[in-house]
């Protein structure tokens, strides 16, 4: 390697490739209450897609 280049050159190349310097937002894990509510909802609406 040994070549020097500007930071903006590297940034532009990464942006053209669809890469950006971002970190995904942290999301909390589901609590026991949320898991139970999701399971109840899923069981209640299980047959909805079969209509």
mmCIF entry with sequence, helices, sheets and N, C-alpha, C, O atoms, coordinates in Angstrom:
data_MODEL
# 
_entry.id   MODEL 
# 
_entity.id                         1 
_entity.type                       polymer 
_entity.pdbx_number_of_molecules   1 
# 
_entity_poly.entity_id                      1 
_entity_poly.type                           'polypeptide(L)' 
_entity_poly.nstd_linkage                   no 
_entity_poly.nstd_monomer                   no 
_entity_poly.pdbx_seq_one_letter_code       
;(UNK)(UNK)(UNK)(UNK)(UNK)(UNK)(UNK)(UNK)(UNK)(UNK)(UNK)(UNK)(UNK)(UNK)(UNK)(UNK)
(UNK)(UNK)(UNK)(UNK)(UNK)(UNK)(UNK)(UNK)(UNK)(UNK)(UNK)(UNK)(UNK)(UNK)(UNK)(UNK)
(UNK)(UNK)(UNK)(UNK)(UNK)(UNK)(UNK)(UNK)(UNK)(UNK)(UNK)(UNK)(UNK)(UNK)(UNK)(UNK)
(UNK)(UNK)(UNK)
;
_entity_poly.pdbx_seq_one_letter_code_can   XXXXXXXXXXXXXXXXXXXXXXXXXXXXXXXXXXXXXXXXXXXXXXXXXXX 
_entity_poly.pdbx_strand_id                 A 
# 
loop_
_entity_poly_seq.entity_id 
_entity_poly_seq.num 
_entity_poly_seq.mon_id 
_entity_poly_seq.hetero 
1 1  UNK n 
1 2  UNK n 
1 3  UNK n 
1 4  UNK n 
1 5  UNK n 
1 6  UNK n 
1 7  UNK n 
1 8  UNK n 
1 9  UNK n 
1 10 UNK n 
1 11 UNK n 
1 12 UNK n 
1 13 UNK n 
1 14 UNK n 
1 15 UNK n 
1 16 UNK n 
1 17 UNK n 
1 18 UNK n 
1 19 UNK n 
1 20 UNK n 
1 21 UNK n 
1 22 UNK n 
1 23 UNK n 
1 24 UNK n 
1 25 UNK n 
1 26 UNK n 
1 27 UNK n 
1 28 UNK n 
1 29 UNK n 
1 30 UNK n 
1 31 UNK n 
1 32 UNK n 
1 33 UNK n 
1 34 UNK n 
1 35 UNK n 
1 36 UNK n 
1 37 UNK n 
1 38 UNK n 
1 39 UNK n 
1 40 UNK n 
1 41 UNK n 
1 42 UNK n 
1 43 UNK n 
1 44 UNK n 
1 45 UNK n 
1 46 UNK n 
1 47 UNK n 
1 48 UNK n 
1 49 UNK n 
1 50 UNK n 
1 51 UNK n 
# 
_struct_asym.id          A 
_struct_asym.entity_id   1 
# 
loop_
_struct_conf.conf_type_id 
_struct_conf.id 
_struct_conf.pdbx_PDB_helix_id 
_struct_conf.beg_label_comp_id 
_struct_conf.beg_label_asym_id 
_struct_conf.beg_label_seq_id 
_struct_conf.pdbx_beg_PDB_ins_code 
_struct_conf.end_label_comp_id 
_struct_conf.end_label_asym_id 
_struct_conf.end_label_seq_id 
_struct_conf.pdbx_end_PDB_ins_code 
_struct_conf.beg_auth_comp_id 
_struct_conf.beg_auth_asym_id 
_struct_conf.beg_auth_seq_id 
_struct_conf.end_auth_comp_id 
_struct_conf.end_auth_asym_id 
_struct_conf.end_auth_seq_id 
_struct_conf.pdbx_PDB_helix_class 
_struct_conf.details 
_struct_conf.pdbx_PDB_helix_length 
HELX_P HELX_P1 AA1 UNK A 7  ? UNK A 16 ? UNK A 7  UNK A 16 1 ? 10 
HELX_P HELX_P2 AA2 UNK A 32 ? UNK A 44 ? UNK A 32 UNK A 44 1 ? 13 
HELX_P HELX_P3 AA3 UNK A 48 ? UNK A 50 ? UNK A 48 UNK A 50 5 ? 3  
# 
_struct_conf_type.id          HELX_P 
_struct_conf_type.criteria    ? 
_struct_conf_type.reference   ? 
# 
loop_
_atom_site.group_PDB 
_atom_site.id 
_atom_site.type_symbol 
_atom_site.label_atom_id 
_atom_site.label_alt_id 
_atom_site.label_comp_id 
_atom_site.label_asym_id 
_atom_site.label_entity_id 
_atom_site.label_seq_id 
_atom_site.pdbx_PDB_ins_code 
_atom_site.Cartn_x 
_atom_site.Cartn_y 
_atom_site.Cartn_z 
_atom_site.occupancy 
_atom_site.B_iso_or_equiv 
_atom_site.pdbx_formal_charge 
_atom_site.auth_seq_id 
_atom_site.auth_comp_id 
_atom_site.auth_asym_id 
_atom_site.auth_atom_id 
_atom_site.pdbx_PDB_model_num 
ATOM 1   N N  . UNK A 1 1  ? 0.854   -1.162  0.000  1.00 0.00 ? 1  UNK A N  1 
ATOM 2   C CA . UNK A 1 1  ? 0.000   0.000   0.000  1.00 0.00 ? 1  UNK A CA 1 
ATOM 3   C C  . UNK A 1 1  ? 0.906   1.234   0.000  1.00 0.00 ? 1  UNK A C  1 
ATOM 4   O O  . UNK A 1 1  ? 1.448   1.593   -1.045 1.00 0.00 ? 1  UNK A O  1 
ATOM 5   N N  . UNK A 1 2  ? 1.073   1.863   1.109  1.00 0.00 ? 2  UNK A N  1 
ATOM 6   C CA . UNK A 1 2  ? 1.977   2.993   1.187  1.00 0.00 ? 2  UNK A CA 1 
ATOM 7   C C  . UNK A 1 2  ? 1.496   4.258   0.508  1.00 0.00 ? 2  UNK A C  1 
ATOM 8   O O  . UNK A 1 2  ? 2.193   5.271   0.553  1.00 0.00 ? 2  UNK A O  1 
ATOM 9   N N  . UNK A 1 3  ? 0.337   4.238   -0.115 1.00 0.00 ? 3  UNK A N  1 
ATOM 10  C CA . UNK A 1 3  ? -0.204  5.423   -0.785 1.00 0.00 ? 3  UNK A CA 1 
ATOM 11  C C  . UNK A 1 3  ? -0.936  6.295   0.221  1.00 0.00 ? 3  UNK A C  1 
ATOM 12  O O  . UNK A 1 3  ? -1.546  5.793   1.165  1.00 0.00 ? 3  UNK A O  1 
ATOM 13  N N  . UNK A 1 4  ? -0.871  7.593   0.014  1.00 0.00 ? 4  UNK A N  1 
ATOM 14  C CA . UNK A 1 4  ? -1.620  8.491   0.887  1.00 0.00 ? 4  UNK A CA 1 
ATOM 15  C C  . UNK A 1 4  ? -2.818  9.042   0.128  1.00 0.00 ? 4  UNK A C  1 
ATOM 16  O O  . UNK A 1 4  ? -2.750  9.256   -1.082 1.00 0.00 ? 4  UNK A O  1 
ATOM 17  N N  . UNK A 1 5  ? -3.890  9.266   0.828  1.00 0.00 ? 5  UNK A N  1 
ATOM 18  C CA . UNK A 1 5  ? -5.077  9.857   0.212  1.00 0.00 ? 5  UNK A CA 1 
ATOM 19  C C  . UNK A 1 5  ? -5.851  10.609  1.281  1.00 0.00 ? 5  UNK A C  1 
ATOM 20  O O  . UNK A 1 5  ? -5.623  10.441  2.479  1.00 0.00 ? 5  UNK A O  1 
ATOM 21  N N  . UNK A 1 6  ? -6.753  11.426  0.826  1.00 0.00 ? 6  UNK A N  1 
ATOM 22  C CA . UNK A 1 6  ? -7.538  12.231  1.749  1.00 0.00 ? 6  UNK A CA 1 
ATOM 23  C C  . UNK A 1 6  ? -8.670  11.399  2.351  1.00 0.00 ? 6  UNK A C  1 
ATOM 24  O O  . UNK A 1 6  ? -9.154  10.437  1.753  1.00 0.00 ? 6  UNK A O  1 
ATOM 25  N N  . UNK A 1 7  ? -9.063  11.796  3.529  1.00 0.00 ? 7  UNK A N  1 
ATOM 26  C CA . UNK A 1 7  ? -10.168 11.117  4.204  1.00 0.00 ? 7  UNK A CA 1 
ATOM 27  C C  . UNK A 1 7  ? -11.448 11.234  3.381  1.00 0.00 ? 7  UNK A C  1 
ATOM 28  O O  . UNK A 1 7  ? -12.234 10.290  3.317  1.00 0.00 ? 7  UNK A O  1 
ATOM 29  N N  . UNK A 1 8  ? -11.657 12.381  2.757  1.00 0.00 ? 8  UNK A N  1 
ATOM 30  C CA . UNK A 1 8  ? -12.873 12.585  1.960  1.00 0.00 ? 8  UNK A CA 1 
ATOM 31  C C  . UNK A 1 8  ? -12.931 11.632  0.770  1.00 0.00 ? 8  UNK A C  1 
ATOM 32  O O  . UNK A 1 8  ? -14.018 11.240  0.348  1.00 0.00 ? 8  UNK A O  1 
ATOM 33  N N  . UNK A 1 9  ? -11.775 11.255  0.225  1.00 0.00 ? 9  UNK A N  1 
ATOM 34  C CA . UNK A 1 9  ? -11.734 10.310  -0.891 1.00 0.00 ? 9  UNK A CA 1 
ATOM 35  C C  . UNK A 1 9  ? -12.228 8.939   -0.436 1.00 0.00 ? 9  UNK A C  1 
ATOM 36  O O  . UNK A 1 9  ? -13.016 8.289   -1.123 1.00 0.00 ? 9  UNK A O  1 
ATOM 37  N N  . UNK A 1 10 ? -11.760 8.519   0.710  1.00 0.00 ? 10 UNK A N  1 
ATOM 38  C CA . UNK A 1 10 ? -12.176 7.222   1.254  1.00 0.00 ? 10 UNK A CA 1 
ATOM 39  C C  . UNK A 1 10 ? -13.659 7.255   1.608  1.00 0.00 ? 10 UNK A C  1 
ATOM 40  O O  . UNK A 1 10 ? -14.391 6.309   1.316  1.00 0.00 ? 10 UNK A O  1 
ATOM 41  N N  . UNK A 1 11 ? -14.103 8.348   2.239  1.00 0.00 ? 11 UNK A N  1 
ATOM 42  C CA . UNK A 1 11 ? -15.508 8.485   2.619  1.00 0.00 ? 11 UNK A CA 1 
ATOM 43  C C  . UNK A 1 11 ? -16.407 8.434   1.390  1.00 0.00 ? 11 UNK A C  1 
ATOM 44  O O  . UNK A 1 11 ? -17.440 7.764   1.405  1.00 0.00 ? 11 UNK A O  1 
ATOM 45  N N  . UNK A 1 12 ? -16.020 9.139   0.324  1.00 0.00 ? 12 UNK A N  1 
ATOM 46  C CA . UNK A 1 12 ? -16.817 9.146   -0.903 1.00 0.00 ? 12 UNK A CA 1 
ATOM 47  C C  . UNK A 1 12 ? -16.904 7.743   -1.506 1.00 0.00 ? 12 UNK A C  1 
ATOM 48  O O  . UNK A 1 12 ? -17.969 7.331   -1.965 1.00 0.00 ? 12 UNK A O  1 
ATOM 49  N N  . UNK A 1 13 ? -15.793 7.014   -1.506 1.00 0.00 ? 13 UNK A N  1 
ATOM 50  C CA . UNK A 1 13 ? -15.785 5.658   -2.055 1.00 0.00 ? 13 UNK A CA 1 
ATOM 51  C C  . UNK A 1 13 ? -16.682 4.735   -1.234 1.00 0.00 ? 13 UNK A C  1 
ATOM 52  O O  . UNK A 1 13 ? -17.405 3.910   -1.792 1.00 0.00 ? 13 UNK A O  1 
ATOM 53  N N  . UNK A 1 14 ? -16.635 4.874   0.084  1.00 0.00 ? 14 UNK A N  1 
ATOM 54  C CA . UNK A 1 14 ? -17.490 4.049   0.940  1.00 0.00 ? 14 UNK A CA 1 
ATOM 55  C C  . UNK A 1 14 ? -18.962 4.381   0.722  1.00 0.00 ? 14 UNK A C  1 
ATOM 56  O O  . UNK A 1 14 ? -19.800 3.480   0.683  1.00 0.00 ? 14 UNK A O  1 
ATOM 57  N N  . UNK A 1 15 ? -19.284 5.669   0.580  1.00 0.00 ? 15 UNK A N  1 
ATOM 58  C CA . UNK A 1 15 ? -20.674 6.071   0.359  1.00 0.00 ? 15 UNK A CA 1 
ATOM 59  C C  . UNK A 1 15 ? -21.188 5.547   -0.977 1.00 0.00 ? 15 UNK A C  1 
ATOM 60  O O  . UNK A 1 15 ? -22.349 5.148   -1.078 1.00 0.00 ? 15 UNK A O  1 
ATOM 61  N N  . UNK A 1 16 ? -20.350 5.542   -1.990 1.00 0.00 ? 16 UNK A N  1 
ATOM 62  C CA . UNK A 1 16 ? -20.758 4.994   -3.291 1.00 0.00 ? 16 UNK A CA 1 
ATOM 63  C C  . UNK A 1 16 ? -21.066 3.504   -3.179 1.00 0.00 ? 16 UNK A C  1 
ATOM 64  O O  . UNK A 1 16 ? -21.901 2.977   -3.915 1.00 0.00 ? 16 UNK A O  1 
ATOM 65  N N  . UNK A 1 17 ? -20.389 2.837   -2.259 1.00 0.00 ? 17 UNK A N  1 
ATOM 66  C CA . UNK A 1 17 ? -20.612 1.403   -2.053 1.00 0.00 ? 17 UNK A CA 1 
ATOM 67  C C  . UNK A 1 17 ? -21.772 1.127   -1.107 1.00 0.00 ? 17 UNK A C  1 
ATOM 68  O O  . UNK A 1 17 ? -22.111 -0.028  -0.851 1.00 0.00 ? 17 UNK A O  1 
ATOM 69  N N  . UNK A 1 18 ? -22.387 2.205   -0.582 1.00 0.00 ? 18 UNK A N  1 
ATOM 70  C CA . UNK A 1 18 ? -23.522 2.030   0.312  1.00 0.00 ? 18 UNK A CA 1 
ATOM 71  C C  . UNK A 1 18 ? -23.134 1.825   1.766  1.00 0.00 ? 18 UNK A C  1 
ATOM 72  O O  . UNK A 1 18 ? -23.953 1.377   2.569  1.00 0.00 ? 18 UNK A O  1 
ATOM 73  N N  . UNK A 1 19 ? -21.901 2.146   2.112  1.00 0.00 ? 19 UNK A N  1 
ATOM 74  C CA . UNK A 1 19 ? -21.432 1.982   3.489  1.00 0.00 ? 19 UNK A CA 1 
ATOM 75  C C  . UNK A 1 19 ? -21.344 3.341   4.166  1.00 0.00 ? 19 UNK A C  1 
ATOM 76  O O  . UNK A 1 19 ? -20.796 4.291   3.607  1.00 0.00 ? 19 UNK A O  1 
ATOM 77  N N  . UNK A 1 20 ? -21.883 3.424   5.361  1.00 0.00 ? 20 UNK A N  1 
ATOM 78  C CA . UNK A 1 20 ? -21.888 4.678   6.107  1.00 0.00 ? 20 UNK A CA 1 
ATOM 79  C C  . UNK A 1 20 ? -21.416 4.400   7.523  1.00 0.00 ? 20 UNK A C  1 
ATOM 80  O O  . UNK A 1 20 ? -21.592 3.294   8.035  1.00 0.00 ? 20 UNK A O  1 
ATOM 81  N N  . UNK A 1 21 ? -20.823 5.389   8.153  1.00 0.00 ? 21 UNK A N  1 
ATOM 82  C CA . UNK A 1 21 ? -20.282 5.232   9.502  1.00 0.00 ? 21 UNK A CA 1 
ATOM 83  C C  . UNK A 1 21 ? -21.339 5.397   10.567 1.00 0.00 ? 21 UNK A C  1 
ATOM 84  O O  . UNK A 1 21 ? -21.311 6.357   11.337 1.00 0.00 ? 21 UNK A O  1 
ATOM 85  N N  . UNK A 1 22 ? -22.267 4.471   10.615 1.00 0.00 ? 22 UNK A N  1 
ATOM 86  C CA . UNK A 1 22 ? -23.341 4.538   11.600 1.00 0.00 ? 22 UNK A CA 1 
ATOM 87  C C  . UNK A 1 22 ? -23.362 3.266   12.422 1.00 0.00 ? 22 UNK A C  1 
ATOM 88  O O  . UNK A 1 22 ? -22.940 2.203   11.968 1.00 0.00 ? 22 UNK A O  1 
ATOM 89  N N  . UNK A 1 23 ? -23.857 3.394   13.632 1.00 0.00 ? 23 UNK A N  1 
ATOM 90  C CA . UNK A 1 23 ? -24.024 2.241   14.513 1.00 0.00 ? 23 UNK A CA 1 
ATOM 91  C C  . UNK A 1 23 ? -25.515 2.076   14.756 1.00 0.00 ? 23 UNK A C  1 
ATOM 92  O O  . UNK A 1 23 ? -26.217 3.052   15.024 1.00 0.00 ? 23 UNK A O  1 
ATOM 93  N N  . UNK A 1 24 ? -25.996 0.855   14.663 1.00 0.00 ? 24 UNK A N  1 
ATOM 94  C CA . UNK A 1 24 ? -27.421 0.597   14.863 1.00 0.00 ? 24 UNK A CA 1 
ATOM 95  C C  . UNK A 1 24 ? -27.829 0.963   16.282 1.00 0.00 ? 24 UNK A C  1 
ATOM 96  O O  . UNK A 1 24 ? -27.070 0.771   17.231 1.00 0.00 ? 24 UNK A O  1 
ATOM 97  N N  . UNK A 1 25 ? -29.020 1.484   16.408 1.00 0.00 ? 25 UNK A N  1 
ATOM 98  C CA . UNK A 1 25 ? -29.544 1.862   17.718 1.00 0.00 ? 25 UNK A CA 1 
ATOM 99  C C  . UNK A 1 25 ? -29.783 0.606   18.550 1.00 0.00 ? 25 UNK A C  1 
ATOM 100 O O  . UNK A 1 25 ? -30.251 -0.408  18.031 1.00 0.00 ? 25 UNK A O  1 
ATOM 101 N N  . UNK A 1 26 ? -29.462 0.675   19.838 1.00 0.00 ? 26 UNK A N  1 
ATOM 102 C CA . UNK A 1 26 ? -29.656 -0.448  20.743 1.00 0.00 ? 26 UNK A CA 1 
ATOM 103 C C  . UNK A 1 26 ? -31.135 -0.559  21.081 1.00 0.00 ? 26 UNK A C  1 
ATOM 104 O O  . UNK A 1 26 ? -31.787 0.439   21.391 1.00 0.00 ? 26 UNK A O  1 
ATOM 105 N N  . UNK A 1 27 ? -31.659 -1.777  21.019 1.00 0.00 ? 27 UNK A N  1 
ATOM 106 C CA . UNK A 1 27 ? -33.048 -2.014  21.389 1.00 0.00 ? 27 UNK A CA 1 
ATOM 107 C C  . UNK A 1 27 ? -33.069 -2.950  22.589 1.00 0.00 ? 27 UNK A C  1 
ATOM 108 O O  . UNK A 1 27 ? -32.337 -3.940  22.608 1.00 0.00 ? 27 UNK A O  1 
ATOM 109 N N  . UNK A 1 28 ? -33.884 -2.660  23.581 1.00 0.00 ? 28 UNK A N  1 
ATOM 110 C CA . UNK A 1 28 ? -33.946 -3.548  24.745 1.00 0.00 ? 28 UNK A CA 1 
ATOM 111 C C  . UNK A 1 28 ? -34.568 -4.893  24.376 1.00 0.00 ? 28 UNK A C  1 
ATOM 112 O O  . UNK A 1 28 ? -35.413 -4.976  23.484 1.00 0.00 ? 28 UNK A O  1 
ATOM 113 N N  . UNK A 1 29 ? -34.146 -5.926  25.061 1.00 0.00 ? 29 UNK A N  1 
ATOM 114 C CA . UNK A 1 29 ? -34.719 -7.251  24.855 1.00 0.00 ? 29 UNK A CA 1 
ATOM 115 C C  . UNK A 1 29 ? -36.151 -7.266  25.370 1.00 0.00 ? 29 UNK A C  1 
ATOM 116 O O  . UNK A 1 29 ? -36.532 -6.439  26.199 1.00 0.00 ? 29 UNK A O  1 
ATOM 117 N N  . UNK A 1 30 ? -36.932 -8.200  24.878 1.00 0.00 ? 30 UNK A N  1 
ATOM 118 C CA . UNK A 1 30 ? -38.316 -8.303  25.319 1.00 0.00 ? 30 UNK A CA 1 
ATOM 119 C C  . UNK A 1 30 ? -38.377 -8.787  26.763 1.00 0.00 ? 30 UNK A C  1 
ATOM 120 O O  . UNK A 1 30 ? -37.641 -9.687  27.167 1.00 0.00 ? 30 UNK A O  1 
ATOM 121 N N  . UNK A 1 31 ? -39.254 -8.181  27.516 1.00 0.00 ? 31 UNK A N  1 
ATOM 122 C CA . UNK A 1 31 ? -39.455 -8.616  28.899 1.00 0.00 ? 31 UNK A CA 1 
ATOM 123 C C  . UNK A 1 31 ? -40.385 -9.829  28.886 1.00 0.00 ? 31 UNK A C  1 
ATOM 124 O O  . UNK A 1 31 ? -40.994 -10.147 27.866 1.00 0.00 ? 31 UNK A O  1 
ATOM 125 N N  . UNK A 1 32 ? -40.481 -10.484 30.007 1.00 0.00 ? 32 UNK A N  1 
ATOM 126 C CA . UNK A 1 32 ? -41.365 -11.652 30.123 1.00 0.00 ? 32 UNK A CA 1 
ATOM 127 C C  . UNK A 1 32 ? -42.809 -11.252 29.837 1.00 0.00 ? 32 UNK A C  1 
ATOM 128 O O  . UNK A 1 32 ? -43.557 -12.012 29.223 1.00 0.00 ? 32 UNK A O  1 
ATOM 129 N N  . UNK A 1 33 ? -43.198 -10.065 30.281 1.00 0.00 ? 33 UNK A N  1 
ATOM 130 C CA . UNK A 1 33 ? -44.567 -9.581  30.052 1.00 0.00 ? 33 UNK A CA 1 
ATOM 131 C C  . UNK A 1 33 ? -44.823 -9.375  28.559 1.00 0.00 ? 33 UNK A C  1 
ATOM 132 O O  . UNK A 1 33 ? -45.890 -9.725  28.054 1.00 0.00 ? 33 UNK A O  1 
ATOM 133 N N  . UNK A 1 34 ? -43.833 -8.802  27.850 1.00 0.00 ? 34 UNK A N  1 
ATOM 134 C CA . UNK A 1 34 ? -43.998 -8.583  26.416 1.00 0.00 ? 34 UNK A CA 1 
ATOM 135 C C  . UNK A 1 34 ? -44.058 -9.904  25.650 1.00 0.00 ? 34 UNK A C  1 
ATOM 136 O O  . UNK A 1 34 ? -44.853 -10.055 24.723 1.00 0.00 ? 34 UNK A O  1 
ATOM 137 N N  . UNK A 1 35 ? -43.209 -10.862 26.044 1.00 0.00 ? 35 UNK A N  1 
ATOM 138 C CA . UNK A 1 35 ? -43.221 -12.161 25.369 1.00 0.00 ? 35 UNK A CA 1 
ATOM 139 C C  . UNK A 1 35 ? -44.567 -12.853 25.550 1.00 0.00 ? 35 UNK A C  1 
ATOM 140 O O  . UNK A 1 35 ? -45.089 -13.459 24.613 1.00 0.00 ? 35 UNK A O  1 
ATOM 141 N N  . UNK A 1 36 ? -45.124 -12.765 26.744 1.00 0.00 ? 36 UNK A N  1 
ATOM 142 C CA . UNK A 1 36 ? -46.420 -13.385 27.017 1.00 0.00 ? 36 UNK A CA 1 
ATOM 143 C C  . UNK A 1 36 ? -47.509 -12.718 26.183 1.00 0.00 ? 36 UNK A C  1 
ATOM 144 O O  . UNK A 1 36 ? -48.361 -13.399 25.612 1.00 0.00 ? 36 UNK A O  1 
ATOM 145 N N  . UNK A 1 37 ? -47.484 -11.384 26.111 1.00 0.00 ? 37 UNK A N  1 
ATOM 146 C CA . UNK A 1 37 ? -48.487 -10.655 25.336 1.00 0.00 ? 37 UNK A CA 1 
ATOM 147 C C  . UNK A 1 37 ? -48.378 -10.988 23.853 1.00 0.00 ? 37 UNK A C  1 
ATOM 148 O O  . UNK A 1 37 ? -49.397 -11.125 23.177 1.00 0.00 ? 37 UNK A O  1 
ATOM 149 N N  . UNK A 1 38 ? -47.166 -11.118 23.341 1.00 0.00 ? 38 UNK A N  1 
ATOM 150 C CA . UNK A 1 38 ? -46.980 -11.470 21.928 1.00 0.00 ? 38 UNK A CA 1 
ATOM 151 C C  . UNK A 1 38 ? -47.499 -12.868 21.636 1.00 0.00 ? 38 UNK A C  1 
ATOM 152 O O  . UNK A 1 38 ? -48.115 -13.105 20.597 1.00 0.00 ? 38 UNK A O  1 
ATOM 153 N N  . UNK A 1 39 ? -47.248 -13.790 22.553 1.00 0.00 ? 39 UNK A N  1 
ATOM 154 C CA . UNK A 1 39 ? -47.712 -15.168 22.372 1.00 0.00 ? 39 UNK A CA 1 
ATOM 155 C C  . UNK A 1 39 ? -49.236 -15.228 22.384 1.00 0.00 ? 39 UNK A C  1 
ATOM 156 O O  . UNK A 1 39 ? -49.835 -15.931 21.571 1.00 0.00 ? 39 UNK A O  1 
ATOM 157 N N  . UNK A 1 40 ? -49.861 -14.497 23.297 1.00 0.00 ? 40 UNK A N  1 
ATOM 158 C CA . UNK A 1 40 ? -51.324 -14.463 23.349 1.00 0.00 ? 40 UNK A CA 1 
ATOM 159 C C  . UNK A 1 40 ? -51.897 -13.870 22.062 1.00 0.00 ? 40 UNK A C  1 
ATOM 160 O O  . UNK A 1 40 ? -52.879 -14.384 21.527 1.00 0.00 ? 40 UNK A O  1 
ATOM 161 N N  . UNK A 1 41 ? -51.296 -12.806 21.571 1.00 0.00 ? 41 UNK A N  1 
ATOM 162 C CA . UNK A 1 41 ? -51.754 -12.185 20.331 1.00 0.00 ? 41 UNK A CA 1 
ATOM 163 C C  . UNK A 1 41 ? -51.623 -13.168 19.168 1.00 0.00 ? 41 UNK A C  1 
ATOM 164 O O  . UNK A 1 41 ? -52.541 -13.308 18.359 1.00 0.00 ? 41 UNK A O  1 
ATOM 165 N N  . UNK A 1 42 ? -50.478 -13.848 19.091 1.00 0.00 ? 42 UNK A N  1 
ATOM 166 C CA . UNK A 1 42 ? -50.244 -14.795 18.003 1.00 0.00 ? 42 UNK A CA 1 
ATOM 167 C C  . UNK A 1 42 ? -51.254 -15.935 18.035 1.00 0.00 ? 42 UNK A C  1 
ATOM 168 O O  . UNK A 1 42 ? -51.777 -16.334 16.994 1.00 0.00 ? 42 UNK A O  1 
ATOM 169 N N  . UNK A 1 43 ? -51.530 -16.461 19.222 1.00 0.00 ? 43 UNK A N  1 
ATOM 170 C CA . UNK A 1 43 ? -52.499 -17.548 19.338 1.00 0.00 ? 43 UNK A CA 1 
ATOM 171 C C  . UNK A 1 43 ? -53.901 -17.079 18.970 1.00 0.00 ? 43 UNK A C  1 
ATOM 172 O O  . UNK A 1 43 ? -54.656 -17.811 18.330 1.00 0.00 ? 43 UNK A O  1 
ATOM 173 N N  . UNK A 1 44 ? -54.248 -15.863 19.372 1.00 0.00 ? 44 UNK A N  1 
ATOM 174 C CA . UNK A 1 44 ? -55.572 -15.325 19.087 1.00 0.00 ? 44 UNK A CA 1 
ATOM 175 C C  . UNK A 1 44 ? -55.774 -15.091 17.586 1.00 0.00 ? 44 UNK A C  1 
ATOM 176 O O  . UNK A 1 44 ? -56.881 -15.255 17.074 1.00 0.00 ? 44 UNK A O  1 
ATOM 177 N N  . UNK A 1 45 ? -54.714 -14.711 16.892 1.00 0.00 ? 45 UNK A N  1 
ATOM 178 C CA . UNK A 1 45 ? -54.819 -14.357 15.478 1.00 0.00 ? 45 UNK A CA 1 
ATOM 179 C C  . UNK A 1 45 ? -54.231 -15.419 14.554 1.00 0.00 ? 45 UNK A C  1 
ATOM 180 O O  . UNK A 1 45 ? -53.953 -15.141 13.388 1.00 0.00 ? 45 UNK A O  1 
ATOM 181 N N  . UNK A 1 46 ? -54.042 -16.617 15.061 1.00 0.00 ? 46 UNK A N  1 
ATOM 182 C CA . UNK A 1 46 ? -53.431 -17.692 14.287 1.00 0.00 ? 46 UNK A CA 1 
ATOM 183 C C  . UNK A 1 46 ? -54.230 -18.019 13.030 1.00 0.00 ? 46 UNK A C  1 
ATOM 184 O O  . UNK A 1 46 ? -53.648 -18.274 11.976 1.00 0.00 ? 46 UNK A O  1 
ATOM 185 N N  . UNK A 1 47 ? -55.541 -18.013 13.129 1.00 0.00 ? 47 UNK A N  1 
ATOM 186 C CA . UNK A 1 47 ? -56.392 -18.406 12.007 1.00 0.00 ? 47 UNK A CA 1 
ATOM 187 C C  . UNK A 1 47 ? -56.733 -17.248 11.078 1.00 0.00 ? 47 UNK A C  1 
ATOM 188 O O  . UNK A 1 47 ? -57.397 -17.460 10.063 1.00 0.00 ? 47 UNK A O  1 
ATOM 189 N N  . UNK A 1 48 ? -56.300 -16.033 11.394 1.00 0.00 ? 48 UNK A N  1 
ATOM 190 C CA . UNK A 1 48 ? -56.619 -14.872 10.559 1.00 0.00 ? 48 UNK A CA 1 
ATOM 191 C C  . UNK A 1 48 ? -56.087 -15.009 9.140  1.00 0.00 ? 48 UNK A C  1 
ATOM 192 O O  . UNK A 1 48 ? -56.759 -14.608 8.189  1.00 0.00 ? 48 UNK A O  1 
ATOM 193 N N  . UNK A 1 49 ? -54.902 -15.565 8.983  1.00 0.00 ? 49 UNK A N  1 
ATOM 194 C CA . UNK A 1 49 ? -54.298 -15.654 7.659  1.00 0.00 ? 49 UNK A CA 1 
ATOM 195 C C  . UNK A 1 49 ? -54.874 -16.800 6.832  1.00 0.00 ? 49 UNK A C  1 
ATOM 196 O O  . UNK A 1 49 ? -54.587 -16.892 5.639  1.00 0.00 ? 49 UNK A O  1 
ATOM 197 N N  . UNK A 1 50 ? -55.671 -17.669 7.429  1.00 0.00 ? 50 UNK A N  1 
ATOM 198 C CA . UNK A 1 50 ? -56.236 -18.812 6.717  1.00 0.00 ? 50 UNK A CA 1 
ATOM 199 C C  . UNK A 1 50 ? -57.587 -18.496 6.086  1.00 0.00 ? 50 UNK A C  1 
ATOM 200 O O  . UNK A 1 50 ? -58.193 -19.359 5.451  1.00 0.00 ? 50 UNK A O  1 
ATOM 201 N N  . UNK A 1 51 ? -58.055 -17.283 6.256  1.00 0.00 ? 51 UNK A N  1 
ATOM 202 C CA . UNK A 1 51 ? -59.364 -16.914 5.705  1.00 0.00 ? 51 UNK A CA 1 
ATOM 203 C C  . UNK A 1 51 ? -59.269 -16.616 4.240  1.00 0.00 ? 51 UNK A C  1 
ATOM 204 O O  . UNK A 1 51 ? -60.274 -16.288 3.610  1.00 0.00 ? 51 UNK A O  1 
# 
